[in-house]
Amino acid sequence: MDKVMIVVGTRPEIVKMAPVIRAFKKLGLPMIFVNCGQHYDYELSEVFIRDLELDQPDYGFRVKSPYQGIQTARIITYMEKLLRQTSPSIVLVEGDTNTVLGTSIAAVKLGVPIGHVEAGLRSFDLRMPEEHNRRLTDHVSTLLFAPTEIARSNLVRENVWGKIHVTGNTVIDAVAQHLPIAEKKSGIMDKVRFGKFALVTAHRAENVDDPNVLQALMETFAEASVPIIFPMHPRTKKRLRQNGILAKMKSSRNIQVMEPLGYLDFLVLMKNCSLIVTDSGGMQEEATAPSIRKPTLVVRISTERPEAVSAGFAKVVGTNKPRILKAIDEALDQRNRLPNISPYGDGNAAHRIAEITKKNMTYSLPK
């Protein structure tokens, strides 16, 4: 019997694949659910899956490693064994992580078709490991589920071999399906000490591994005209401690530092904040969901989510302190002028992906 394998490795992948898993279940298609455990805490990922009310994975393992190459190689090795053992008709991966690339390499070597959810995103910033992962995966995929027309255009321009389908982004499905769960389960707002606040995240290497950039960002948050809620990624916390900044951040009256939060808590904070400041790709998308609908400042020099910028939700502001401070004030003044619809679709992307996959379960790789 034809069966689809769905592979995740990080919590953002779990979030975006959860609606796809539900869509396959609704169609009655057999599935194999795999968690590669790429995130820094495998157990937290398992808890996360339970929080989203998903079935536990059929297979799981841990690939924690400080080295990108070793981590990717371990994923390839594990997934090759698992693919031989389970013989799926197609493997679905999502996004741009080492899990995505490692799984795709293992699958293509065995002649197993690949469906890439969120295909065609491009930052054109080759400093980012994610940019390499997503490009390589797109060029070995049989089915490419592009979230937008811009993503489709990127794939056409690169002359990929697989079939391209514009489906919308499952992140919008995820917000619609998970926000009610979040509001029922999360108590995060009881811990917030501000009424009006901006939600801030920063974790990318180009921001937190450069001491000058890190210092500038932290000074910006301390001087912002709106109080800051800052759930701190372990990588960021480590770098702040190494540079002697962590204690100062925690003592700032304008900043409330929080430990890493789960997705459900983040959803509630996004819904209740006045503004988002982030270097995260997924949050740029989530901010456009009708039930969130928040202005977003991207503290990077580029973004692979140009649709959010074009629609007026996001603005790329770099890491210059005066520019960010000015952009915060401007965004707070304009937050009620945002569009009512998301550029990333209508919340039915997962259904489209499941239907397309069902019709193409017997595809073979292009010759």
Secondary structure as the mmCIF struct_conf table of DSSP 4:
data_model
#
loop_
_struct_conf.conf_type_id
_struct_conf.id
_struct_conf.beg_label_comp_id
_struct_conf.beg_label_asym_id
_struct_conf.beg_label_seq_id
_struct_conf.end_label_comp_id
_struct_conf.end_label_asym_id
_struct_conf.end_label_seq_id
STRN STRN1 VAL A 4 VAL A 8
BEND BEND1 THR A 10 THR A 10
HELX_RH_AL_P HELX_RH_AL_P1 ARG A 11 LEU A 27
TURN_TY1_P TURN_TY1_P1 GLY A 28 GLY A 28
STRN STRN2 MET A 31 ASN A 35
BEND BEND2 HIS A 39 TYR A 40
HELX_RH_AL_P HELX_RH_AL_P2 TYR A 42 ASP A 51
TURN_TY1_P TURN_TY1_P2 LEU A 52 GLU A 53
HELX_LH_PP_P HELX_LH_PP_P1 LEU A 54 PRO A 57
BEND BEND3 ASP A 58 ASP A 58
STRN STRN3 TYR A 59 GLY A 60
BEND BEND4 PRO A 66 PRO A 66
HELX_RH_AL_P HELX_RH_AL_P3 GLN A 68 THR A 86
BEND BEND5 SER A 89 SER A 89
STRN STRN4 ILE A 90 GLU A 94
BEND BEND6 GLY A 95 THR A 97
HELX_RH_AL_P HELX_RH_AL_P4 ASN A 98 LYS A 109
TURN_TY1_P TURN_TY1_P3 LEU A 110 GLY A 111
STRN STRN5 ILE A 114 VAL A 117
TURN_TY1_P TURN_TY1_P4 GLU A 118 GLY A 120
TURN_TY1_P TURN_TY1_P5 LEU A 126 ARG A 127
HELX_RH_AL_P HELX_RH_AL_P5 PRO A 129 ASP A 138
TURN_TY1_P TURN_TY1_P6 HIS A 139 VAL A 140
BEND BEND7 THR A 142 THR A 142
STRN STRN6 LEU A 143 ALA A 146
BEND BEND8 PRO A 147 THR A 148
HELX_RH_AL_P HELX_RH_AL_P6 GLU A 149 ARG A 157
TURN_TY1_P TURN_TY1_P7 GLU A 158 ASN A 159
BEND BEND9 TRP A 161 GLY A 162
STRN STRN7 LYS A 163 VAL A 166
HELX_RH_AL_P HELX_RH_AL_P7 THR A 170 LYS A 185
HELX_RH_3T_P HELX_RH_3T_P1 ILE A 188 LYS A 191
BEND BEND10 GLY A 195 LYS A 196
STRN STRN8 ALA A 198 VAL A 200
HELX_RH_AL_P HELX_RH_AL_P8 ALA A 205 VAL A 208
BEND BEND11 ASP A 209 ASP A 210
HELX_RH_AL_P HELX_RH_AL_P9 PRO A 211 GLU A 223
BEND BEND12 SER A 225 VAL A 226
STRN STRN9 ILE A 228 PRO A 231
HELX_LH_PP_P HELX_LH_PP_P2 MET A 232 HIS A 233
HELX_RH_AL_P HELX_RH_AL_P10 PRO A 234 GLN A 242
TURN_TY1_P TURN_TY1_P8 ASN A 243 GLY A 244
HELX_RH_AL_P HELX_RH_AL_P11 LEU A 246 SER A 251
TURN_TY1_P TURN_TY1_P9 ARG A 253 ASN A 254
STRN STRN10 ILE A 255 MET A 258
HELX_RH_AL_P HELX_RH_AL_P12 TYR A 263 ASN A 272
BEND BEND13 SER A 274 SER A 274
STRN STRN11 LEU A 275 THR A 278
BEND BEND14 ASP A 279 ASP A 279
HELX_RH_AL_P HELX_RH_AL_P13 GLY A 281 GLU A 286
TURN_TY1_P TURN_TY1_P10 ALA A 287 THR A 288
BEND BEND15 ALA A 289 ALA A 289
TURN_TY1_P TURN_TY1_P11 PRO A 290 ILE A 292
STRN STRN12 THR A 296 VAL A 298
BEND BEND16 ARG A 300 ILE A 301
BEND BEND17 GLU A 304 GLU A 304
HELX_RH_AL_P HELX_RH_AL_P14 PRO A 306 SER A 310
TURN_TY1_P TURN_TY1_P12 ALA A 311 GLY A 312
BEND BEND18 PHE A 313 PHE A 313
STRN STRN13 ALA A 314 VAL A 316
TURN_TY1_P TURN_TY1_P13 GLY A 318 THR A 319
HELX_RH_AL_P HELX_RH_AL_P15 LYS A 321 GLN A 334
HELX_RH_3T_P HELX_RH_3T_P2 ARG A 335 ARG A 337
BEND BEND19 ASN A 340 ILE A 341
TURN_TY1_P TURN_TY1_P14 PRO A 343 TYR A 344
BEND BEND20 ASP A 346 GLY A 347
HELX_RH_AL_P HELX_RH_AL_P16 ALA A 349 LYS A 359
TURN_TY1_P TURN_TY1_P15 ASN A 360 THR A 362
#
